[in-house]
Amino acid sequence: LAQYGLFVELGIYSIYILFFSNIISIIHSTINQILEPQLVKIYLNKGTEIYQILLKNILAFHILFSIILSIFYLFFLQNFIAIIYGEAFNIFGNLIYFLAFNNIINAGFSLRVEYLVIKEKTNLIMIMRLTTLFINIILNLLLIPEFGVYGAALATSISIFIFTILLNIIDHDLRLYFKIYLKSIKLVIFKSPTVFL
């Protein structure tokens, strides 16, 4: 954005990312770091079936948490930012919808790196991240000149969708993870949140 002289938009975009994406990412990664050693032990000692059930429940919790926090942000984040930074920072308030989409979609993949480490397929992590980075750069170059900050947000949303959904077709274990992800969504939709307790 700065390259195109959109410094104000860059500042506003950064503020929304700070409050929305970074806070949610920190919470997800903290939970994962606490649970990861136990998941590895379960995978090694009790087999894949119990591991997959626990993974499904943890992913469902992450998705549910992201949905709840995203709804909260949809109602209150603009007011909160206006109090701290002033009303001028609310001119791109619709960014919240892009960020909510990104965080809800991405929540179910917060343990995919750990999953690939367990499966000894760390090479896929680099391939997926480089592919997503390349797509994001291309989309930014195409969309930012035309749509400004919303172009950047849209580029990120498309890249996250590709990273979390489409890249799962490249490997058997990723397809298995994607099935677990879909089961976790089903758990969020059809089961009571008390199932995670």
Disulfide bonds with the S-S distance in Angstrom:
none
